[in-house]
Amino acid sequence: MSFEIVKRESADFGGLVLPRIELGPSAHATDLMKFTRERIQQRGTAELTTVYIAVPDLGWTAVIGYRCIDLGHLEIGDVLVRVPAGYFAKFTPDGRSSDPIEDVWIQAELAEKEGRIERAYAEEIEVFHAPSNVELFISLT
């Protein structure tokens, strides 16, 4: 497992909302998640981004979409979410799984269990670059 600590500037993301998502390696494999990703990809989005947002007492909400440069870039009907600046652990696939998204989530869970990172359980960002490259940014305390 290898990851690096990076500082990200605040960024806005637009997309479609999926409430009450389970966070972890299998979240991306649900039928609803796959369907929503396909809808966003059909728009021509090259860099598909999923922002996971902790909602107290409800769990996690996912916004599946794209980086939003400004409000004019936001598609009609999409929501806008801002991820504040902060420090994140950045994970990339290392071969733990044949599925690159599952791979990075497994690494993040292992890093937390081993005490190598201390998660903030705030916004977490998954960036999928076609065809199979993914980056996972886990918010740190």
Contact map, one row per residue, 1 for C-alpha under 8 A:
111000000000000000000000000000000000000000000000000000000000000000000000000000000000000000000100000000000010000000000000000000000000000000000
111100000000000000000000000000000000000000000000000000000000000000000000000000000000000000110100000000000000000000000000000000000000000000000
111110000000000000000000000000000000000000000000000000000000000000000000000000000000000011110000000000000000000000000000000000000000000000000
011111000000000000000000000000000000000000000000000000000000000000000000000000000000000011100000000000000000000000000000000000000000000000000
001111100000000000000000000000000000000000000000000000000000000000000000000000000000001111000000000000000000000000000000000000000000000000000
000111110000000000000000000000000000000000000000000000000000000000000000000000000000001111000000000000000000000000000000000000000000000000000
000011111000000000000000000000000000000000000000000000000000000000000000000000000000111100000000000000000000000000000000000000000000000000000
000001111100000000000000000000000000000000000000000000000000000000000000000000000000111100000000000000000000000000000000000000000000000000000
000000111110000000000000000000000000000000000000000000000000000000000000000000000001110000000000000000000000000000000000000000000000000000000
000000011111000000000000000000000000000000000000000000000000000000000000000000000111110000000000000000000000000000000000000000000000000000000
000000001111100000000000000000000000000000000000000000000000000000110000000000000111100000000000000000000000000000000000000000000000000000000
000000000111110000000000000000000000000000000000000000000000000000111100000000011110000000000000000000000000000000000000000000000000000000000
000000000011111000000000000000000000000000000000101000000000000011110000000000011110000000000000000000000000000000000000000000000000000000000
000000000001111100000000000000000000000000000000000000000000001111110000011001111000000000000000000000000000000000000000000000000000000000000
000000000000111110000000000000000000000100000000000000000000001111000000001001110000000000000000000000000000000000000000000000000000000000000
000000000000011111000000000000000001000000000000000000000000001110000000000001100000000000000000000000000000000000000000000000000000000000000
000000000000001111100000000000000000000000000000000000000000111100000000000000100000000000000000000000000000000000000000000000000000000000000
000000000000000111111000000000001000000000000000000000000000111100000000000000000000000000000000000000000000000000000000000000000000000000000
000000000000000011111000000000000000000000000000000000000001110000000000000000000000000000000000000000000000000000000000000000000000000000000
000000000000000001111100000000000000000000000000000000000111110000000000000000000000000000000000000000000000000000000000000000000000000000000
000000000000000001111110001000000000000000000000000000000011110000000000000000000000000000000000000000000000000000000000000000000000000000000
000000000000000000011111001000000000000000000000000000000011000000000000000000000000000000000000000000000000000000000000000000000000000000000
000000000000000000001111111000000000000000000000000100000001000000000000000000000000000000000000000000000000000000000000000000000000000000000
000000000000000000000111111000000000000000000000000000000000000000000000000000000000000000000000000001001100100000000000000000000000000000000
000000000000000000000011111100000000000000000000000000000000000000000000000000000000000000000000000011111100000000000000000000000000000000000
000000000000000000000011111111000000000000000000000000000000000000000000000000000000000000000000000001000000000000000000000000000000000000000
000000000000000000001111111111001000000000000000000000000000000000000000000000000000000000000000000000000000000000000000000000000000000000000
000000000000000000000000111111001100000000000000000000000000000000000000000000000000000000000000000011000000000000000000000000000000000000000
000000000000000000000000011111101100000000000000000000000000000000000000000000000000000000000000000000000000000000000000000000000000000000000
000000000000000000000000011111111100000000000000000000000000000000000000000000000000000000000000000000000000000000000000000000000000000000000
000000000000000000000000000011111110000000000000000000000000000000000000000000000000000000000000000000000000000000000000000000000000000000000
000000000000000000000000000001111111000000000000000000000000000000000000000000000000000000000000000000000000000000000000000000000000000000000
000000000000000001000000001111111111100000000000000000000000000000000000000000000000000000000000000000000000000000000000000000000000000000000
000000000000000000000000000111111111110000000000000000000000000000000000000000000000000000000000000000000000000000000000000000000000000000000
000000000000000000000000000000111111111000000000000000000000000000000000000000000000000000000000000000000000000000000000000000000000000000000
000000000000000100000000000000011111111100000000000000000000000100000000000000000000000000000000000000000000000000000000000000000000000000000
000000000000000000000000000000001111111110000001000000000000000110000000000000000000000000000000000000000000000000000000000000000000000000000
000000000000000000000000000000000111111111000000000000000000000000000000000000000000000000000000000000000000000000000000000000000000000000000
000000000000000000000000000000000011111111100000000000000000000000000000000000000000000000000000000000000000000000000000000000000000000000000
000000000000001000000000000000000001111111111001000000000000000110000000000000000000000000000000000000000000000000000000000000000000000000000
000000000000000000000000000000000000111111111101000000000000000000000000000000000000000000000000000000000000000000000000000000000000000000000
000000000000000000000000000000000000011111111000000000000000000000000000000000000000000000000000000000000000000000000000000000000000000000000
000000000000000000000000000000000000001111111000000000000000000000000000000000000000000000000000000000000000000000000000000000000000000000000
000000000000000000000000000000000000000111111100000000000000000000000000000000000000000000000000000000000000000000000000000000000000000000000
000000000000000000000000000000000000000111111111000000000000000011000000000000000000000000000000000000000000000000000000000000000000000000000
000000000000000000000000000000000000000010011111000000000000000000000000000000000000000000000000000000000000000000000000000000001100000000000
000000000000000000000000000000000000000000001111100000000000000001000000000000000000000000000000000000000000000000000000000000111100000000000
000000000000000000000000000000000000100110001111110000000000000111000000000000000000000000000000000000000000000000000000000000111000000000000
000000000000100000000000000000000000000000000011111000000000000111100000000000000000000000000000000000000000000000000000000011110000000000000
000000000000000000000000000000000000000000000001111100000000011111000000000000000000000000000000000000000000000000000000000011100000000000000
000000000000100000000000000000000000000000000000111110000000011100000000000000000000000000000000000000000000000000000000001111000000000000000
000000000000000000000010000000000000000000000000011111000001111000000000000000000000000000000000000000000000000000000000001110000000000000000
000000000000000000000000000000000000000000000000001111100001111000000000000000000000000000000000000000000000000000000000011100000000000000000
000000000000000000000000000000000000000000000000000111110011100000000000000000000000000000000000000000000000000000000000111000000000000000000
000000000000000000000000000000000000000000000000000011111111100000000000000000000000000000000000000000000000000000000000000000000000000000000
000000000000000000000000000000000000000000000000000001111110000000000000000000000000000000000000000000000000000000000000000000000000000000000
000000000000000000000000000000000000000000000000000000111110000000000000000000000000000000000000000000000000000000000000000000000000000000000
000000000000000000010000000000000000000000000000000000111111000000000000000000000000000000000000000000000000000000000000000000000000000000000
000000000000000000011100000000000000000000000000000001111111100000000000000000000000000000000000000000000000000000000000000000000000000000000
000000000000000000111110000000000000000000000000000111100111110000000000000000000000000000000000000000000000000000000000000000000000000000000
000000000000000011111000000000000000000000000000000111100011111000000000000000000000000000000000000000000000000000000000000000000000000000000
000000000000000011111000000000000000000000000000011110000001111100000000000000000000000000000000000000000000000000000000000000000000000000000
000000000000011111000000000000000000000000000000011110000000111110000000000000101000000000000000000000000000000000000000000000000000000000000
000000000000011111000000000000000001100100000001111000000000011111000000000000000000000000000000000000000000000000000000000000000000000000000
000000000000111100000000000000000000100100001001110000000000001111100000000000000000000000000000000000000000000000000000000000000000000000000
000000000000111000000000000000000000000000001011110000000000000111110000000000000000000000000000000000000000000000000000000000000000000000000
000000000011110000000000000000000000000000000000100000000000000011111000000000000000000000000000000000000000000000000000000000000000000000000
000000000011110000000000000000000000000000000000000000000000000001111110110000000000000000000000000000000000000000000000000000000000000000000
000000000001000000000000000000000000000000000000000000000000000000111110100000000000000000000000000000000000000000000000000000000000000000000
000000000001000000000000000000000000000000000000000000000000000000011111110000000000000000000000000000000000000000000000000000000000000000000
000000000000000000000000000000000000000000000000000000000000000000011111110000000000000000000000000000000000000000000000000000000000000000000
000000000000000000000000000000000000000000000000000000000000000000000111111000000000000000000000000000000000000000000000000000000000000000000
000000000000000000000000000000000000000000000000000000000000000000011111111000000000000000000000000000000000000000000000000000000000000000000
000000000000010000000000000000000000000000000000000000000000000000010111111101110000000000000000000000000000000000000000000000000000000000000
000000000000011000000000000000000000000000000000000000000000000000000001111111000000000000000000000000000000000000000000000000000000000000000
000000000000000000000000000000000000000000000000000000000000000000000000011111000000000000000000000000000000000000000000000000000000000000000
000000000000000000000000000000000000000000000000000000000000000000000000001111100000000000000000000000000000000000000000000000000000000000000
000000000000011100000000000000000000000000000000000000000000000000000000011111110000000000000000000000000000000000000000000000000000000000000
000000000000011110000000000000000000000000000000000000000000001000000000010011111000000000000000000000000000000000000000000000000000000000000
000000000001111000000000000000000000000000000000000000000000000000000000010001111100000000000000000000000000000000000000000000000000000000000
000000000001110000000000000000000000000000000000000000000000001000000000000000111110000000000000000000000000000000000000000000000000000000000
000000000111100000000000000000000000000000000000000000000000000000000000000000011111000000000000000000000000000000000000000000000000000000000
000000000111100000000000000000000000000000000000000000000000000000000000000000001111100000000000000000000000000000000000001000000000000000000
000000001110000000000000000000000000000000000000000000000000000000000000000000000111110000000000000000000000000000000000000000000000000000000
000000111110000000000000000000000000000000000000000000000000000000000000000000000011111000000000000000000000000000000000000000000000000000000
000000111100000000000000000000000000000000000000000000000000000000000000000000000001111100000000000000000000000000000000000000000000000000110
000011110000000000000000000000000000000000000000000000000000000000000000000000000000111110000000000000000000000000000000000000000000000000111
000011110000000000000000000000000000000000000000000000000000000000000000000000000000011111000000000000000000000000000000000000000000000011110
001111000000000000000000000000000000000000000000000000000000000000000000000000000000001111100000000000000000000000001000000000000000000111110
001111000000000000000000000000000000000000000000000000000000000000000000000000000000000111110000000000000000000000000000000000000000001111000
011100000000000000000000000000000000000000000000000000000000000000000000000000000000000011111000000000010011000000000000000000000000001110000
011000000000000000000000000000000000000000000000000000000000000000000000000000000000000001111100000000110000000000000000000000000000111100000
000000000000000000000000000000000000000000000000000000000000000000000000000000000000000000111111000110110000000000000000000000000000111000000
110000000000000000000000000000000000000000000000000000000000000000000000000000000000000000011111000000110000000000000000000000000000000000000
000000000000000000000000000000000000000000000000000000000000000000000000000000000000000000001111110100100000000000000000000000000000000000000
000000000000000000000000000000000000000000000000000000000000000000000000000000000000000000001111110000100110000000000000000000000000000000000
000000000000000000000000000000000000000000000000000000000000000000000000000000000000000000000011111101100000000000000000000000000000000000000
000000000000000000000000000000000000000000000000000000000000000000000000000000000000000000000011111100100000000000000000000000000000000000000
000000000000000000000000000000000000000000000000000000000000000000000000000000000000000000000000111111100000000000000000000000000000000000000
000000000000000000000000000000000000000000000000000000000000000000000000000000000000000000001010111111110000000000000000000000000001110000000
000000000000000000000000100100000000000000000000000000000000000000000000000000000000000000001000001111111000000000000000000000000000010000000
000000000000000000000001110100000000000000000000000000000000000000000000000000000000000000000000101111111100000000000000000000000000000000000
000000000000000000000000100000000000000000000000000000000000000000000000000000000000000000011111111111111110000000000000000000000000000000000
000000000000000000000000100000000000000000000000000000000000000000000000000000000000000000111100000111111111000000000000000000000000011100000
000000000000000000000001100000000000000000000000000000000000000000000000000000000000000000000000000011111111100000000000000000000000000100000
000000000000000000000001100000000000000000000000000000000000000000000000000000000000000000000001000001111111110000000000000000000000000000000
100000000000000000000000000000000000000000000000000000000000000000000000000000000000000000100001000000111111111000000000000000000000000000000
000000000000000000000000000000000000000000000000000000000000000000000000000000000000000000100000000000011111111100000000000000000000000001000
000000000000000000000001000000000000000000000000000000000000000000000000000000000000000000000000000000001111111110000000000000000000000000000
000000000000000000000000000000000000000000000000000000000000000000000000000000000000000000000000000000000111111111000000000000000000000000000
000000000000000000000000000000000000000000000000000000000000000000000000000000000000000000000000000000000011111111111000000000000000000000000
000000000000000000000000000000000000000000000000000000000000000000000000000000000000000000000000000000000001111111111110000000000000000000000
000000000000000000000000000000000000000000000000000000000000000000000000000000000000000000000000000000000000111111110000000000000000000000000
000000000000000000000000000000000000000000000000000000000000000000000000000000000000000000000000000000000000011111111000000000000000000000000
000000000000000000000000000000000000000000000000000000000000000000000000000000000000000000000000000000000000001111111100000000000000000000000
000000000000000000000000000000000000000000000000000000000000000000000000000000000000000000000000000000000000001111111100000000000000000000000
000000000000000000000000000000000000000000000000000000000000000000000000000000000000000010000000000000000000001101111110000000000000000000010
000000000000000000000000000000000000000000000000000000000000000000000000000000000000000000000000000000000000000100111111000000000000000000011
000000000000000000000000000000000000000000000000000000000000000000000000000000000000000000000000000000000000000100001111100000000000000001111
000000000000000000000000000000000000000000000000000000000000000000000000000000000000000000000000000000000000000000000111110000000000000000111
000000000000000000000000000000000000000000000000000001000000000000000000000000000000000000000000000000000000000000000011111100000000000000110
000000000000000000000000000000000000000000000000000011000000000000000000000000000000000000000000000000000000000000000001111100000000000000100
000000000000000000000000000000000000000000000000001111000000000000000000000000000010000000000000000000000000000000000000111110000000000001100
000000000000000000000000000000000000000000000000001110000000000000000000000000000000000000000000000000000000000000000000111111000000000111100
000000000000000000000000000000000000000000000000111100000000000000000000000000000000000000000000000000000000000000000000001111100000000111000
000000000000000000000000000000000000000000000000111000000000000000000000000000000000000000000000000000000000000000000000000111110000011110000
000000000000000000000000000000000000000000000011110000000000000000000000000000000000000000000000000000000000000000000000000011111000011100000
000000000000000000000000000000000000000000000011100000000000000000000000000000000000000000000000000000000000000000000000000001111101111000000
000000000000000000000000000000000000000000000111000000000000000000000000000000000000000000000000000000000000000000000000000000111111110000000
000000000000000000000000000000000000000000000110000000000000000000000000000000000000000000000000000000000000000000000000000000011111100000000
000000000000000000000000000000000000000000000000000000000000000000000000000000000000000000000000000000000000000000000000000000001111100000000
000000000000000000000000000000000000000000000000000000000000000000000000000000000000000000000000000100000000000000000000000000011111110000000
000000000000000000000000000000000000000000000000000000000000000000000000000000000000000000011000000100000000000000000000000000011111111000000
000000000000000000000000000000000000000000000000000000000000000000000000000000000000000000011000000110010000000000000000000001111001111100000
000000000000000000000000000000000000000000000000000000000000000000000000000000000000000001111000000000010000000000000000000001110000111110000
000000000000000000000000000000000000000000000000000000000000000000000000000000000000000011110000000000011000000000000000000111100000011111000
000000000000000000000000000000000000000000000000000000000000000000000000000000000000000111100000000000000000000000000000000111000000001111100
000000000000000000000000000000000000000000000000000000000000000000000000000000000000000111000000000000000001000000000010001110000000000111110
000000000000000000000000000000000000000000000000000000000000000000000000000000000000011110000000000000000000000000000011111100000000000011111
000000000000000000000000000000000000000000000000000000000000000000000000000000000000011110000000000000000000000000001111100000000000000001111
000000000000000000000000000000000000000000000000000000000000000000000000000000000000001000000000000000000000000000000111000000000000000000111
